[in-house]
Amino acid sequence: MATPTPTDATWSSKTSAGTTPPTLGATTTSSGLAKTTSAQPVAATLVAPQAPPPQIIPAGPCDACQGLVSKELQAALNKRAEGDARVCYERVLTNHPAARASLGVEIRVGRDGSSCDAMIQSDQPEWPGLADCVVTEFRRGGFPSPGNQCVIAKVPILFTPRVR
C-alpha cells in the first residue's frame, strides 16, 4: 500500500480488484491512486424510499347501508321477533302474567346476513332487562343475505300474553 505524502492532497488506495474506485473531484496519478485536490463538500441527492402502493381494503359487510329489505329478510326478522325475542318476554310473564310490551328494534343487516348493529328505537317496557335481551337476540345475526348492500330494517314488536 502506498504511503501518502504530506501535502495538501488526500490519497486513497486501489480496490481489491486493482482498480481505483471513482471519487468525485479526483484525478488519477500514474501510480493508479486517486488524488483529491480539495476537501470541499460534495452535494448529495438523497432519494426518499418510495411508499408501498396503497392497499385496497374491501368494504365491510355493513358499509354504505342503502339496500332494500327483501321479503325473505323481513320474514326472517319477524320470525326472530316471534320466536327468540318472545322468549325474553315470556321470562317477564313468569313474574308479571298480564305484562304487555311494545318495542321498536332497528337493525343493520350486513351483506353476508350478519347483524352489524341492533338497538331499541322505541321502547315502552317497564320490565328491566327485556329490551337488552331482545337486542341480544337480534344481534346474533344469521339472517338471509340482503344482496350487495347492507340494509337498515325496523322491526316493530308488540308482546301480549297468549290466550290459552
GROMACS elastic network, one bead per residue, 0.5 to 0.9 nm:
[ bonds ]
;  ai    aj funct       b0    kb
    1    13     6  0.69023   500
    1    14     6  0.84854   500
    2    11     6  0.87829   500
    2    12     6  0.87304   500
    2    13     6  0.71194   500
    2    33     6  0.85477   500
    3    11     6  0.84264   500
    4     7     6  0.83459   500
    4     9     6  0.87597   500
    4    10     6  0.74323   500
    4    11     6  0.58620   500
    4    12     6  0.82247   500
    5     9     6  0.84044   500
    5    10     6  0.87004   500
    5    11     6  0.83224   500
    6     9     6  0.79090   500
    6    10     6  0.88807   500
    7    10     6  0.78287   500
    8    37     6  0.73994   500
    8    38     6  0.78342   500
    9    35     6  0.65559   500
    9    36     6  0.59018   500
    9    37     6  0.51026   500
    9    38     6  0.67365   500
    9    39     6  0.83598   500
   10    34     6  0.84474   500
   10    35     6  0.59654   500
   10    36     6  0.54633   500
   10    37     6  0.69288   500
   10    38     6  0.79713   500
   10    39     6  0.82397   500
   11    33     6  0.67326   500
   11    34     6  0.61204   500
   11    35     6  0.51352   500
   11    36     6  0.67684   500
   12    20     6  0.82938   500
   12    21     6  0.88931   500
   12    33     6  0.61140   500
   12    34     6  0.57566   500
   12    35     6  0.69397   500
   12    36     6  0.84890   500
   13    20     6  0.71005   500
   13    21     6  0.86484   500
   13    32     6  0.83568   500
   13    33     6  0.57960   500
   13    34     6  0.72785   500
   14    17     6  0.77719   500
   14    18     6  0.55986   500
   14    19     6  0.54583   500
   14    21     6  0.69407   500
   14    32     6  0.71619   500
   14    33     6  0.62600   500
   14    34     6  0.80071   500
   15    18     6  0.52641   500
   15    19     6  0.54372   500
   15    20     6  0.57397   500
   15    21     6  0.64932   500
   16    19     6  0.74311   500
   17    20     6  0.85295   500
   18    32     6  0.87432   500
   19    32     6  0.75991   500
   19    33     6  0.88022   500
   20    23     6  0.84804   500
   20    28     6  0.82156   500
   20    32     6  0.67668   500
   20    33     6  0.65139   500
   20    34     6  0.65650   500
   21    34     6  0.79915   500
   22    26     6  0.78314   500
   22    34     6  0.80984   500
   23    26     6  0.54278   500
   23    27     6  0.82729   500
   23    34     6  0.73357   500
   23    35     6  0.86701   500
   23    36     6  0.77507   500
   24    27     6  0.88392   500
   24    36     6  0.79692   500
   24    42     6  0.76250   500
   25    35     6  0.85252   500
   25    36     6  0.60457   500
   25    37     6  0.72452   500
   25    38     6  0.77278   500
   25    40     6  0.89920   500
   25    42     6  0.87115   500
   26    34     6  0.58896   500
   26    35     6  0.52567   500
   26    37     6  0.66868   500
   26    38     6  0.86891   500
   27    33     6  0.83588   500
   27    34     6  0.55703   500
   27    35     6  0.52699   500
   27    36     6  0.65312   500
   27    37     6  0.79609   500
   28    31     6  0.79246   500
   28    32     6  0.59083   500
   28    33     6  0.56575   500
   28    35     6  0.59529   500
   28    36     6  0.87860   500
   29    32     6  0.54019   500
   29    33     6  0.55598   500
   29    34     6  0.63234   500
   29    35     6  0.68230   500
   30    33     6  0.74807   500
   31    34     6  0.88325   500
   36    39     6  0.74028   500
   38    41     6  0.89741   500
   39    42     6  0.88323   500
   47    50     6  0.86534   500
   48    51     6  0.88928   500
   50    53     6  0.87722   500
   51    54     6  0.83650   500
   52    55     6  0.84493   500
   57    60     6  0.87508   500
   59    62     6  0.78973   500
   59    63     6  0.60697   500
   59    64     6  0.87908   500
   60    63     6  0.55082   500
   60   110     6  0.81755   500
   60   111     6  0.84802   500
   61    64     6  0.89220   500
   61   109     6  0.82534   500
   61   112     6  0.62303   500
   61   113     6  0.84042   500
   61   114     6  0.77591   500
   61   116     6  0.79256   500
   61   148     6  0.89403   500
   61   149     6  0.76121   500
   61   150     6  0.65421   500
   62    65     6  0.61922   500
   62   108     6  0.72418   500
   62   109     6  0.70047   500
   62   111     6  0.66810   500
   62   112     6  0.88693   500
   62   114     6  0.86678   500
   62   115     6  0.85801   500
   62   116     6  0.62404   500
   62   149     6  0.74384   500
   62   150     6  0.52059   500
   62   151     6  0.79405   500
   63    66     6  0.89268   500
   63   110     6  0.80120   500
   63   111     6  0.88954   500
   63   149     6  0.75672   500
   63   150     6  0.68338   500
   64    67     6  0.84460   500
   64   149     6  0.68540   500
   64   150     6  0.67982   500
   64   151     6  0.85346   500
   65    68     6  0.89910   500
   65   108     6  0.75333   500
   65   109     6  0.84018   500
   65   110     6  0.80099   500
   65   149     6  0.59810   500
   65   152     6  0.64365   500
   66   149     6  0.63511   500
   66   150     6  0.64452   500
   66   151     6  0.57614   500
   66   152     6  0.75017   500
   67   146     6  0.73942   500
   67   147     6  0.77862   500
   67   148     6  0.76700   500
   67   149     6  0.51259   500
   67   150     6  0.57111   500
   67   152     6  0.76948   500
   68   146     6  0.74966   500
   68   147     6  0.88967   500
   68   149     6  0.83635   500
   68   150     6  0.83143   500
   68   151     6  0.60155   500
   68   152     6  0.79815   500
   68   153     6  0.85358   500
   69    72     6  0.82131   500
   69    73     6  0.62458   500
   69    74     6  0.64404   500
   69   146     6  0.66202   500
   69   151     6  0.62718   500
   69   152     6  0.75701   500
   69   153     6  0.66128   500
   70    73     6  0.52006   500
   70    74     6  0.61845   500
   70    75     6  0.85649   500
   70   146     6  0.65242   500
   70   147     6  0.89683   500
   71    74     6  0.50763   500
   71    75     6  0.60633   500
   71    76     6  0.86192   500
   72    75     6  0.51815   500
   72    76     6  0.63454   500
   72    77     6  0.87904   500
   72   144     6  0.70159   500
   72   146     6  0.85933   500
   73    76     6  0.50456   500
   73    77     6  0.62138   500
   73    78     6  0.86267   500
   73   113     6  0.87978   500
   73   143     6  0.66375   500
   73   144     6  0.56411   500
   73   145     6  0.75002   500
   73   146     6  0.67658   500
   74    77     6  0.50660   500
   74    78     6  0.61450   500
   74    79     6  0.85193   500
   74   153     6  0.79833   500
   74   155     6  0.84501   500
   75    78     6  0.51120   500
   75    79     6  0.60957   500
   75    80     6  0.86370   500
   76    79     6  0.50021   500
   76    80     6  0.62206   500
   76    81     6  0.86936   500
   76   143     6  0.64593   500
   76   144     6  0.73867   500
   77    80     6  0.50774   500
   77    81     6  0.63116   500
   77    82     6  0.87101   500
   77   138     6  0.80651   500
   77   143     6  0.76102   500
   77   153     6  0.86093   500
   77   155     6  0.71388   500
   78    82     6  0.61284   500
   78    83     6  0.84099   500
   78   155     6  0.72184   500
   78   156     6  0.88496   500
   78   157     6  0.85965   500
   79    82     6  0.50661   500
   79    83     6  0.57955   500
   79    84     6  0.80348   500
   79    85     6  0.89935   500
   80    83     6  0.51361   500
   80    84     6  0.54001   500
   80    85     6  0.61281   500
   80    86     6  0.82361   500
   80   137     6  0.75604   500
   80   138     6  0.71335   500
   81    84     6  0.63670   500
   81    86     6  0.62539   500
   81   134     6  0.80372   500
   81   137     6  0.85100   500
   81   138     6  0.81422   500
   81   155     6  0.78823   500
   81   156     6  0.86512   500
   81   157     6  0.67097   500
   82    85     6  0.63431   500
   82    86     6  0.54818   500
   82    87     6  0.85698   500
   82   157     6  0.83101   500
   82   159     6  0.88448   500
   83    86     6  0.52933   500
   83    87     6  0.66849   500
   84    87     6  0.53472   500
   84    88     6  0.73070   500
   84   134     6  0.80662   500
   84   137     6  0.63708   500
   84   138     6  0.86175   500
   85    88     6  0.53899   500
   85    89     6  0.69829   500
   85   133     6  0.73360   500
   85   135     6  0.81574   500
   85   136     6  0.86032   500
   85   137     6  0.59229   500
   85   138     6  0.77329   500
   86    90     6  0.61812   500
   86    91     6  0.87324   500
   86   134     6  0.79477   500
   86   159     6  0.73383   500
   87    90     6  0.50372   500
   87    91     6  0.64555   500
   87    92     6  0.89825   500
   87   133     6  0.89972   500
   87   134     6  0.87366   500
   88    91     6  0.54068   500
   88    92     6  0.69852   500
   88   129     6  0.84735   500
   88   130     6  0.60616   500
   88   131     6  0.85431   500
   88   133     6  0.58844   500
   88   134     6  0.63562   500
   88   137     6  0.87782   500
   89    92     6  0.51654   500
   89    93     6  0.64949   500
   89    99     6  0.86767   500
   89   100     6  0.86453   500
   89   101     6  0.80597   500
   89   130     6  0.64669   500
   89   133     6  0.87100   500
   89   134     6  0.83195   500
   89   159     6  0.69499   500
   89   160     6  0.87493   500
   90    94     6  0.65762   500
   90    97     6  0.89515   500
   90   161     6  0.83203   500
   91    94     6  0.54736   500
   91    95     6  0.76442   500
   91    96     6  0.89877   500
   91   130     6  0.85831   500
   92    95     6  0.58390   500
   92    96     6  0.60240   500
   92    97     6  0.78268   500
   92    99     6  0.73405   500
   92   127     6  0.70651   500
   92   128     6  0.88283   500
   92   129     6  0.89792   500
   92   130     6  0.74575   500
   93    98     6  0.70135   500
   93    99     6  0.62274   500
   93   100     6  0.88233   500
   93   161     6  0.76487   500
   94    97     6  0.61840   500
   95    99     6  0.89083   500
   96    99     6  0.54211   500
   97   161     6  0.73683   500
   98   160     6  0.80220   500
   98   161     6  0.65504   500
   99   127     6  0.88061   500
   99   159     6  0.82960   500
   99   160     6  0.69910   500
   99   161     6  0.70101   500
  100   125     6  0.76709   500
  100   158     6  0.76095   500
  100   159     6  0.55436   500
  100   161     6  0.69539   500
  101   123     6  0.83320   500
  101   124     6  0.62042   500
  101   125     6  0.50358   500
  101   126     6  0.78918   500
  101   127     6  0.87007   500
  101   130     6  0.89527   500
  101   157     6  0.80659   500
  101   158     6  0.58745   500
  101   160     6  0.68133   500
  102   122     6  0.80152   500
  102   123     6  0.64877   500
  102   124     6  0.55595   500
  102   125     6  0.64898   500
  102   156     6  0.76269   500
  102   157     6  0.57173   500
  102   159     6  0.61374   500
  102   160     6  0.87360   500
  103   120     6  0.68451   500
  103   121     6  0.74943   500
  103   122     6  0.55956   500
  103   124     6  0.63392   500
  103   125     6  0.73253   500
  103   131     6  0.76485   500
  103   155     6  0.82916   500
  103   156     6  0.60024   500
  103   157     6  0.50886   500
  103   158     6  0.64190   500
  103   159     6  0.82577   500
  104   119     6  0.84760   500
  104   120     6  0.57398   500
  104   121     6  0.51382   500
  104   123     6  0.64581   500
  104   154     6  0.68514   500
  104   155     6  0.57127   500
  104   157     6  0.59713   500
  104   158     6  0.86098   500
  105   118     6  0.68036   500
  105   119     6  0.57113   500
  105   121     6  0.54691   500
  105   122     6  0.72253   500
  105   123     6  0.87389   500
  105   134     6  0.83831   500
  105   135     6  0.73465   500
  105   138     6  0.84494   500
  105   153     6  0.81908   500
  105   154     6  0.57052   500
  105   155     6  0.50347   500
  105   156     6  0.62728   500
  105   157     6  0.76079   500
  106   117     6  0.81980   500
  106   118     6  0.56016   500
  106   119     6  0.54521   500
  106   120     6  0.62505   500
  106   121     6  0.59225   500
  106   152     6  0.69059   500
  106   153     6  0.57474   500
  106   155     6  0.63107   500
  106   156     6  0.86744   500
  107   115     6  0.70074   500
  107   116     6  0.75645   500
  107   117     6  0.56871   500
  107   119     6  0.65331   500
  107   120     6  0.87816   500
  107   135     6  0.88729   500
  107   138     6  0.74004   500
  107   139     6  0.79894   500
  107   151     6  0.81748   500
  107   152     6  0.56661   500
  107   153     6  0.53381   500
  107   154     6  0.64156   500
  107   155     6  0.78883   500
  108   114     6  0.84668   500
  108   115     6  0.59253   500
  108   116     6  0.53953   500
  108   117     6  0.52673   500
  108   118     6  0.63414   500
  108   150     6  0.68567   500
  108   151     6  0.56577   500
  108   153     6  0.63836   500
  108   154     6  0.89534   500
  109   112     6  0.79186   500
  109   113     6  0.57562   500
  109   114     6  0.56802   500
  109   116     6  0.58845   500
  109   117     6  0.75292   500
  109   118     6  0.87803   500
  109   141     6  0.76265   500
  109   143     6  0.75517   500
  109   144     6  0.89041   500
  109   145     6  0.79400   500
  109   146     6  0.74531   500
  109   150     6  0.55257   500
  109   151     6  0.53971   500
  109   152     6  0.64051   500
  109   153     6  0.75660   500
  110   113     6  0.51843   500
  110   114     6  0.51260   500
  110   115     6  0.60928   500
  110   116     6  0.61163   500
  110   141     6  0.89694   500
  110   143     6  0.89317   500
  110   145     6  0.72265   500
  110   146     6  0.73517   500
  110   147     6  0.87643   500
  110   149     6  0.71057   500
  110   151     6  0.67222   500
  110   152     6  0.89429   500
  111   114     6  0.73465   500
  111   144     6  0.88510   500
  111   145     6  0.54580   500
  111   146     6  0.57193   500
  111   147     6  0.56442   500
  111   148     6  0.57880   500
  111   149     6  0.53469   500
  111   151     6  0.79140   500
  112   115     6  0.89103   500
  112   142     6  0.85892   500
  112   143     6  0.81527   500
  112   144     6  0.75632   500
  112   146     6  0.74635   500
  112   147     6  0.78012   500
  112   148     6  0.87464   500
  112   150     6  0.82401   500
  113   141     6  0.64964   500
  113   142     6  0.56544   500
  113   144     6  0.50543   500
  113   146     6  0.67105   500
  113   147     6  0.88209   500
  113   150     6  0.83939   500
  114   139     6  0.81286   500
  114   140     6  0.76340   500
  114   142     6  0.56131   500
  114   143     6  0.63576   500
  114   144     6  0.84668   500
  114   145     6  0.79678   500
  115   118     6  0.71290   500
  115   138     6  0.71326   500
  115   139     6  0.52297   500
  115   140     6  0.64791   500
  115   142     6  0.74341   500
  115   143     6  0.77288   500
  116   139     6  0.72346   500
  116   141     6  0.79874   500
  116   150     6  0.89950   500
  117   135     6  0.89803   500
  117   138     6  0.84944   500
  117   139     6  0.63380   500
  118   135     6  0.59439   500
  118   136     6  0.80359   500
  118   138     6  0.64260   500
  118   139     6  0.58290   500
  119   131     6  0.87425   500
  119   132     6  0.87129   500
  119   135     6  0.59669   500
  119   138     6  0.87818   500
  119   139     6  0.88307   500
  120   123     6  0.64041   500
  120   131     6  0.68483   500
  120   132     6  0.84118   500
  120   134     6  0.85490   500
  120   135     6  0.68876   500
  121   154     6  0.84054   500
  122   156     6  0.86634   500
  123   126     6  0.88727   500
  123   131     6  0.75822   500
  125   128     6  0.78562   500
  125   130     6  0.70746   500
  125   131     6  0.72791   500
  126   130     6  0.84194   500
  127   130     6  0.60407   500
  127   131     6  0.83710   500
  128   131     6  0.76239   500
  128   132     6  0.84190   500
  129   132     6  0.52289   500
  129   133     6  0.60034   500
  129   134     6  0.86160   500
  130   133     6  0.52193   500
  130   134     6  0.62474   500
  130   135     6  0.87156   500
  131   134     6  0.52006   500
  131   135     6  0.62151   500
  131   136     6  0.86190   500
  132   135     6  0.52001   500
  132   136     6  0.61603   500
  132   137     6  0.87687   500
  133   136     6  0.51002   500
  133   137     6  0.64214   500
  133   138     6  0.89638   500
  134   137     6  0.51856   500
  134   138     6  0.65633   500
  134   139     6  0.87867   500
  135   138     6  0.51979   500
  135   139     6  0.61345   500
  135   140     6  0.88974   500
  136   139     6  0.50699   500
  136   140     6  0.65858   500
  137   140     6  0.56269   500
  137   141     6  0.81023   500
  138   141     6  0.62000   500
  140   143     6  0.89881   500
  142   145     6  0.87369   500
  143   146     6  0.84780   500
  144   147     6  0.88351   500
  145   148     6  0.84226   500
  145   150     6  0.84632   500
  146   149     6  0.68151   500
  146   150     6  0.65032   500
  146   151     6  0.69278   500
  147   150     6  0.73785   500
